[in-house]
Every structure is written in C-alpha cells, then in structure tokens.
C-alpha cells in the first residue's frame, strides 16, 4: 500500500510540474498580454512550489521508512526527490522573492517591467529560475523512471550493502 502511495504522490508531483511548464505557462503567454500572463503564471508556480515541498516531504518520509526496513530500491529514489526539493527551494523560495521585488519596483516607478531598468536583471533571474525548473523536471522524469515497481523488492540483509542486495535482486 505504501509503495502505491509513493508512486501516486510521485506521479501527481511530476505530472503537475510537466503540465505547468510545458502546457499551462506557454498557453498563458500565447493568449494573454505579458503582464497578465506573468501574474497568472506566478500564482500557478506558487501553487506548484507548495505541491513540490509537500510531495517531497511525503516521499522522503516514506522512502526513509522503506530504506530503514531494508528495501534497497528506495535509496537512489530518495536522492532524486532530495534534489527536486532543493530545486523547489532555490527556484521558488530563493529566486522568486528577488524577481517579485524587481516587478514591484517597476510598478512603483509606473513602468512596465519589460521597459524598466530592472528588465535585464529580471531576465537573468528568470533564466536561472527556468533552468532550475528544467532540472527539476528532468529529475522528475528520472524519478518516474526509477520508481520501484510491483515486482520483487530487494531487501538488504543486516550487515550487507544495498548495492549487493540490488545485484542479487536483478539476478
């Protein structure tokens, strides 16, 4: 049951990441003006960041429980989830406040962000944020690819390494 819940949470998180980045945001910017699309996208990315943090914490807790009980298949998967969580923390909670302050400074100056003196710095931060989001999506695909299946589970006996148990499970 916990294996299925792990897979479900993983799929919801990665699915929402890919849907937002590959479908929702491009459609917004193709249908709305840049300012409106940016505002809506910012709200969607805020929701995605919350989904990411909650999902990562759930997955790390479940993964730790499995690893402590000797299920070797979750060792690597936990690290993938940790990297994805780091991407969320840096990308949204680290860079986004700086981007919002530049957006607010442009609004206070009575200018559109694209025509303000803050546009270049915002563009750079947006590029870094986009790259981090892409990395998170790639690790998300790796997470889905590596999800432990419903087949035999490698149990690590006491005083043995997970690597040895994984080799034994494959053969």
NULOZA-505481 format. One record per residue: residue in one letter; x, y, z of N, C-alpha, C in turn. Coordinates in steps of 0.05 Angstrom, whole numbers. Atoms other than C-alpha are relative to their C-alpha. Example, Ala and Ser with C-alpha at 12.3 -4.5 7.8 and 13.67 -1.06 7.14 Angstrom:
BEGIN
+---+--------+---------+--------+---------+----------+--------+--------+---------+--------+
| r | n.east | n.north |   n.up | ca.east | ca.north |  ca.up | c.east | c.north |   c.up |
+---+--------+---------+--------+---------+----------+--------+--------+---------+--------+
| A |     18 |     -24 |      0 |     246 |      -90 |    156 |     18 |      24 |      0 |
| S |    -16 |     -24 |     -1 |     273 |      -21 |    143 |    -15 |      22 |     14 |
+---+--------+---------+--------+---------+----------+--------+--------+---------+--------+
***
This chain:
BEGIN
+---+--------+---------+--------+---------+----------+--------+--------+---------+--------+
| r | n.east | n.north |   n.up | ca.east | ca.north |  ca.up | c.east | c.north |   c.up |
+---+--------+---------+--------+---------+----------+--------+--------+---------+--------+
| X |     16 |     -24 |      0 |       0 |        0 |      0 |     17 |      25 |      0 |
| X |    -18 |     -23 |     -2 |      56 |       49 |     18 |     15 |       4 |    -26 |
| X |    -14 |      -2 |     26 |      91 |       32 |    -48 |    -18 |      15 |    -20 |
| X |     19 |     -12 |     18 |      29 |       52 |    -86 |     -4 |      30 |      6 |
| X |      3 |     -28 |     -8 |      21 |      116 |    -46 |     25 |      16 |     -9 |
| X |    -25 |     -13 |      9 |      94 |      133 |    -61 |     -1 |       6 |    -30 |
| X |      2 |      -4 |     29 |      82 |      123 |   -135 |    -21 |      21 |     -7 |
| X |     22 |     -19 |      6 |      17 |      163 |   -134 |     10 |      29 |      5 |
| X |    -10 |     -27 |     -6 |      49 |      223 |   -100 |     21 |       9 |    -20 |
| X |    -20 |      -6 |     20 |     108 |      220 |   -147 |    -12 |       8 |    -27 |
| X |     12 |      -6 |     26 |      64 |      218 |   -208 |    -16 |      26 |      0 |
| X |     15 |     -26 |     -2 |      20 |      276 |   -184 |     20 |      23 |     -1 |
| X |    -20 |     -22 |      0 |      81 |      319 |   -170 |     13 |       4 |    -27 |
| X |    -14 |      -2 |     26 |     118 |      304 |   -235 |    -20 |       8 |    -21 |
| X |     21 |      -7 |     20 |      53 |      308 |   -275 |     -7 |      30 |      1 |
| X |      7 |     -29 |     -3 |      37 |      377 |   -247 |     24 |      17 |     -9 |
| X |    -24 |     -15 |     10 |     109 |      400 |   -260 |      0 |       3 |    -30 |
| X |     -1 |       0 |     29 |     107 |      380 |   -332 |    -24 |      14 |    -13 |
| X |     23 |     -13 |     11 |      36 |      404 |   -344 |      2 |      30 |      2 |
| X |     -3 |     -29 |     -3 |      51 |      473 |   -316 |     22 |      11 |    -19 |
| X |    -22 |     -11 |     16 |     118 |      481 |   -351 |     -3 |      -3 |    -30 |
| X |      2 |       6 |     29 |     101 |      450 |   -418 |    -26 |       8 |    -13 |
| X |     27 |      -6 |     12 |      27 |      467 |   -427 |    -11 |      26 |     11 |
| X |     15 |     -23 |    -11 |      -3 |      518 |   -379 |     15 |      27 |     -5 |
| X |    -15 |     -26 |      3 |      52 |      572 |   -379 |      2 |       8 |    -29 |
| X |     -1 |      -9 |     28 |      63 |      572 |   -455 |    -27 |       9 |    -11 |
| X |     27 |      -8 |      9 |     -13 |      575 |   -467 |     -7 |      28 |     11 |
| X |      5 |     -27 |    -12 |     -19 |      634 |   -419 |     14 |      22 |    -15 |
| X |    -15 |     -21 |     14 |      35 |      673 |   -454 |     -7 |       3 |    -29 |
| X |      9 |      -2 |     28 |       6 |      658 |   -522 |    -27 |      13 |     -2 |
| X |     27 |     -10 |      2 |     -64 |      681 |   -504 |     -4 |      27 |     15 |
| X |      4 |     -24 |    -16 |     -55 |      738 |   -454 |     24 |      19 |     -5 |
| X |    -23 |     -18 |      1 |     -12 |      800 |   -452 |     20 |      -8 |     21 |
| X |    -22 |       9 |    -17 |      55 |      791 |   -418 |     -5 |       5 |     30 |
| X |      4 |      -6 |    -28 |      35 |      825 |   -353 |    -21 |     -18 |     13 |
| X |     21 |      17 |    -11 |     -29 |      786 |   -343 |      9 |     -29 |      1 |
| X |    -10 |      28 |      1 |       3 |      720 |   -364 |     21 |      -4 |     22 |
| X |    -20 |       3 |    -21 |      61 |      733 |   -317 |    -12 |      -1 |     28 |
| X |     13 |       1 |    -27 |      14 |      746 |   -258 |    -13 |     -27 |      4 |
| X |     14 |      26 |     -3 |     -27 |      683 |   -271 |     21 |     -22 |      3 |
| X |    -22 |      20 |     -2 |      37 |      642 |   -282 |     13 |       0 |     27 |
| X |    -13 |      -2 |    -26 |      67 |      668 |   -218 |    -17 |     -14 |     21 |
| X |     17 |      13 |    -19 |       6 |      644 |   -179 |      0 |     -30 |     -4 |
| X |     -2 |      29 |      5 |       9 |      576 |   -213 |     26 |     -12 |     10 |
| X |    -26 |      10 |     -9 |      83 |      569 |   -198 |      1 |       0 |     31 |
| X |      2 |       0 |    -29 |      68 |      587 |   -125 |    -14 |     -25 |     10 |
| X |     14 |      25 |     -7 |      18 |      530 |   -121 |     18 |     -24 |     -5 |
| X |    -18 |      23 |      7 |      68 |      484 |   -156 |     22 |      -3 |     21 |
| X |    -21 |       2 |    -20 |     121 |      502 |   -105 |    -10 |     -13 |     26 |
| X |     12 |      12 |    -24 |      75 |      484 |    -47 |     -4 |     -30 |     -5 |
| X |      3 |      29 |      7 |      57 |      418 |    -82 |     27 |     -14 |      1 |
| X |    -26 |      12 |      0 |     131 |      405 |    -91 |     11 |      -5 |     27 |
| X |    -10 |       3 |    -27 |     150 |      417 |    -19 |    -15 |     -22 |     15 |
| X |     17 |      20 |    -15 |      92 |      376 |      9 |      6 |     -28 |    -12 |
| X |     -5 |      26 |     12 |     104 |      319 |    -41 |     28 |     -10 |      7 |
| X |    -27 |       8 |     -7 |     179 |      318 |    -28 |      2 |     -10 |     29 |
| X |     -1 |       9 |    -28 |     169 |      314 |     47 |    -13 |     -27 |      4 |
| X |     14 |      25 |     -2 |     119 |      258 |     40 |     17 |     -23 |    -11 |
| X |    -16 |      20 |     13 |     164 |      220 |     -8 |     25 |      -7 |     15 |
| X |    -24 |       5 |    -16 |     226 |      228 |     35 |     -7 |     -16 |     25 |
| X |      8 |      15 |    -24 |     189 |      204 |     97 |     -6 |     -29 |     -7 |
| X |      6 |      27 |      8 |     162 |      143 |     61 |     25 |     -15 |     -9 |
| X |    -25 |      13 |      9 |     228 |      129 |     27 |     19 |      -7 |     23 |
| X |    -17 |       6 |    -24 |     266 |      133 |     93 |    -11 |     -24 |     15 |
| X |     12 |      24 |    -14 |     217 |       84 |    124 |      7 |     -26 |    -15 |
| X |     -7 |      24 |     16 |     229 |       35 |     67 |     29 |      -7 |      2 |
| X |    -29 |       5 |     -2 |     304 |       43 |     69 |      8 |     -12 |     27 |
| X |     -6 |      11 |    -27 |     306 |       32 |    145 |    -10 |     -28 |      3 |
| X |      9 |      28 |     -2 |     265 |      -31 |    136 |     14 |     -18 |    -19 |
| X |    -17 |      17 |     17 |     315 |      -56 |     85 |     -7 |      -1 |    -29 |
| X |      8 |       0 |     28 |     282 |      -40 |     18 |     20 |      17 |    -15 |
| X |    -22 |     -14 |     13 |     342 |      -21 |    -25 |     -9 |      17 |    -23 |
| X |      9 |     -14 |     24 |     302 |        3 |    -84 |     -5 |      30 |      4 |
| X |      7 |     -28 |     -5 |     286 |       69 |    -50 |     24 |      18 |      7 |
| X |    -23 |     -16 |     -7 |     357 |       91 |    -35 |      6 |      22 |    -20 |
| X |     -5 |     -20 |     20 |     370 |      125 |   -101 |    -23 |      19 |     -4 |
| X |     24 |     -16 |      4 |     299 |      149 |   -108 |     -2 |      23 |     21 |
| X |      0 |     -21 |    -21 |     305 |      188 |    -42 |     18 |      23 |     -8 |
| X |    -19 |     -21 |      8 |     365 |      226 |    -70 |    -11 |      16 |    -23 |
| X |     13 |     -15 |     22 |     327 |      244 |   -133 |    -21 |      19 |     11 |
| X |     20 |     -17 |    -13 |     270 |      271 |    -90 |     14 |      23 |     15 |
| X |    -14 |     -21 |    -14 |     320 |      310 |    -48 |     10 |      21 |    -19 |
| X |    -10 |     -20 |     20 |     350 |      343 |   -110 |    -24 |      16 |    -10 |
| X |     24 |     -14 |      9 |     280 |      360 |   -134 |     -9 |      20 |     21 |
| X |      7 |     -19 |    -22 |     264 |      391 |    -66 |     19 |      24 |      1 |
| X |    -19 |     -21 |      1 |     328 |      431 |    -70 |     -6 |      19 |    -23 |
| X |      7 |     -17 |     23 |     307 |      457 |   -138 |    -24 |      18 |      7 |
| X |     23 |     -16 |     -8 |     240 |      480 |   -110 |      9 |      22 |     19 |
| X |     -8 |     -20 |    -20 |     273 |      514 |    -51 |     16 |      22 |    -12 |
| X |    -16 |     -20 |     13 |     324 |      550 |    -93 |    -16 |      16 |    -20 |
| X |     14 |     -13 |     21 |     280 |      565 |   -152 |    -23 |      18 |      9 |
| X |     24 |     -16 |     -8 |     217 |      588 |   -118 |      6 |      17 |     25 |
| X |     -3 |     -15 |    -25 |     235 |      607 |    -47 |     26 |      16 |      1 |
| X |    -25 |     -15 |      1 |     305 |      632 |    -64 |      0 |      23 |    -20 |
| X |     -1 |     -20 |     22 |     299 |      668 |   -131 |    -26 |      16 |     -3 |
| X |     26 |     -13 |      4 |     225 |      685 |   -134 |     -3 |      26 |     16 |
| X |      3 |     -25 |    -14 |     227 |      738 |    -79 |     15 |      23 |    -13 |
| X |    -15 |     -21 |     14 |     281 |      776 |   -117 |    -14 |       9 |    -25 |
| X |     15 |      -7 |     24 |     240 |      772 |   -181 |    -24 |      17 |      7 |
| X |     23 |     -15 |     -9 |     179 |      797 |   -144 |      7 |      28 |      8 |
| X |     -8 |     -27 |     -8 |     217 |      856 |   -115 |      7 |      17 |    -24 |
| X |     -6 |     -15 |     24 |     241 |      876 |   -184 |    -27 |       7 |    -14 |
| X |     26 |      -6 |     12 |     169 |      871 |   -210 |    -14 |      22 |     15 |
| X |     13 |     -21 |    -17 |     144 |      914 |   -152 |     14 |      27 |     -4 |
| X |    -15 |     -25 |      4 |     199 |      965 |   -162 |     -8 |      13 |    -27 |
| X |      9 |     -10 |     26 |     179 |      972 |   -235 |    -28 |      12 |      1 |
| X |     28 |     -10 |     -3 |     106 |      980 |   -216 |      0 |      26 |     15 |
| X |     -1 |     -25 |    -16 |     123 |     1033 |   -164 |     11 |      23 |    -16 |
| X |    -11 |     -21 |     18 |     162 |     1071 |   -217 |    -20 |       7 |    -22 |
| X |     21 |      -6 |     20 |      99 |     1069 |   -260 |      8 |     -11 |    -27 |
| X |     -9 |      11 |     25 |     132 |     1026 |   -313 |     -7 |     -29 |     -3 |
| X |      2 |      29 |      6 |     121 |      960 |   -347 |     27 |     -12 |      5 |
| X |    -25 |      13 |     -6 |     174 |      911 |   -324 |     18 |      -2 |    -24 |
| X |    -16 |       3 |     24 |     197 |      899 |   -395 |     14 |      25 |     -9 |
| X |    -12 |     -26 |      8 |     211 |      973 |   -405 |     14 |      15 |     23 |
| X |    -12 |     -12 |    -23 |     241 |      986 |   -337 |     30 |      -5 |      1 |
| X |    -29 |       5 |     -2 |     314 |      990 |   -317 |      5 |     -27 |     14 |
| X |     -3 |      25 |    -13 |     301 |      925 |   -279 |     -3 |     -24 |    -18 |
| X |      6 |      21 |     19 |     286 |      885 |   -341 |     23 |     -19 |     -4 |
| X |    -23 |      17 |      5 |     356 |      859 |   -352 |      5 |     -19 |     24 |
| X |     -5 |      16 |    -24 |     365 |      835 |   -280 |    -23 |     -20 |      3 |
| X |     22 |      19 |     -1 |     295 |      804 |   -281 |      3 |     -22 |    -20 |
| X |     -5 |      20 |     21 |     311 |      769 |   -346 |     21 |     -21 |      8 |
| X |    -21 |      19 |     -9 |     374 |      739 |   -316 |    -11 |     -18 |     21 |
| X |     11 |      17 |    -21 |     338 |      715 |   -254 |    -21 |     -19 |    -11 |
| X |     20 |      17 |     12 |     281 |      688 |   -296 |     14 |     -23 |    -15 |
| X |    -15 |      21 |     14 |     332 |      649 |   -339 |     11 |     -20 |     19 |
| X |    -11 |      19 |    -20 |     365 |      619 |   -278 |    -23 |     -16 |     12 |
| X |     23 |      14 |    -12 |     297 |      602 |   -248 |    -11 |     -21 |    -20 |
| X |     10 |      18 |     21 |     275 |      570 |   -314 |     19 |     -24 |     -2 |
| X |    -19 |      22 |      1 |     339 |      529 |   -316 |     -3 |     -19 |     24 |
| X |      5 |      17 |    -24 |     327 |      504 |   -245 |    -25 |     -16 |     -3 |
| X |     25 |      14 |      4 |     256 |      487 |   -263 |      3 |     -23 |    -20 |
| X |     -6 |      22 |     20 |     281 |      447 |   -324 |     15 |     -23 |     14 |
| X |    -15 |      21 |    -15 |     330 |      410 |   -279 |    -19 |     -16 |     18 |
| X |     20 |      14 |    -17 |     273 |      394 |   -231 |    -17 |     -18 |    -17 |
| X |     16 |      17 |     18 |     231 |      368 |   -289 |     16 |     -25 |     -9 |
| X |    -17 |      23 |      9 |     289 |      324 |   -314 |      3 |     -20 |     23 |
| X |     -2 |      18 |    -23 |     299 |      296 |   -244 |    -27 |     -13 |      5 |
| X |     27 |      11 |     -3 |     223 |      286 |   -241 |     -4 |     -24 |    -19 |
| X |      2 |      23 |     19 |     227 |      243 |   -304 |     17 |     -23 |      9 |
| X |    -18 |      21 |    -11 |     285 |      205 |   -273 |    -14 |     -14 |     24 |
| X |     15 |      11 |    -23 |     242 |      195 |   -210 |    -21 |     -20 |    -10 |
| X |     20 |      18 |     11 |     185 |      166 |   -251 |     12 |     -25 |    -12 |
| X |    -14 |      23 |     13 |     233 |      122 |   -290 |     10 |     -20 |     21 |
| X |    -13 |      17 |    -21 |     265 |       95 |   -226 |    -20 |      -9 |     21 |
| X |     19 |       8 |    -21 |     201 |       85 |   -186 |      1 |     -30 |      3 |
| X |      1 |      29 |     -5 |     203 |       17 |   -154 |    -27 |     -11 |    -10 |
| X |     24 |      12 |     12 |     153 |      -28 |   -190 |    -14 |     -18 |     20 |
| X |     15 |      18 |    -16 |     106 |      -80 |   -165 |     13 |     -27 |      2 |
| X |    -15 |      26 |      0 |     157 |     -136 |   -177 |     14 |      -5 |     26 |
| X |    -15 |       6 |    -25 |     205 |     -166 |   -127 |     15 |      24 |     10 |
| X |    -13 |     -22 |    -14 |     233 |     -117 |    -77 |     26 |     -10 |     12 |
| X |    -26 |       8 |    -11 |     306 |     -120 |    -58 |      1 |       7 |     30 |
| X |     -3 |      -4 |    -28 |     313 |     -128 |     17 |     29 |      -2 |      7 |
| X |    -28 |       1 |     -8 |     380 |     -112 |     47 |      3 |     -14 |     27 |
| X |     -4 |      14 |    -25 |     401 |     -163 |     99 |     18 |      16 |     18 |
| X |    -17 |     -13 |    -19 |     435 |     -139 |    162 |     29 |      -5 |     -7 |
| X |    -29 |       1 |      5 |     510 |     -124 |    153 |      6 |      -4 |    -30 |
| X |     -5 |       2 |     29 |     503 |     -124 |     76 |     -6 |      27 |    -12 |
| X |      4 |     -26 |     13 |     506 |      -65 |     29 |    -25 |      -1 |    -18 |
| X |     23 |      -1 |     18 |     447 |      -42 |    -12 |      8 |      -7 |    -29 |
| X |     -9 |       6 |     27 |     489 |      -49 |    -75 |      0 |     -30 |     -4 |
| X |     -1 |      29 |      2 |     499 |     -123 |    -62 |    -28 |     -11 |     -2 |
| X |     27 |      10 |      0 |     425 |     -133 |    -48 |    -14 |       6 |    -27 |
| X |     11 |      -7 |     25 |     406 |      -97 |   -112 |     10 |     -18 |    -22 |
| X |    -12 |      19 |     20 |     454 |     -141 |   -153 |    -14 |     -27 |      3 |
| X |     12 |      26 |     -5 |     424 |     -203 |   -121 |    -29 |       0 |    -10 |
| X |     28 |      -2 |      8 |     353 |     -179 |   -136 |     -3 |      -1 |    -31 |
| X |      0 |       0 |     29 |     370 |     -168 |   -210 |      5 |     -27 |    -12 |
| X |     -8 |      26 |     12 |     399 |     -237 |   -220 |    -19 |     -22 |      7 |
+---+--------+---------+--------+---------+----------+--------+--------+---------+--------+
***
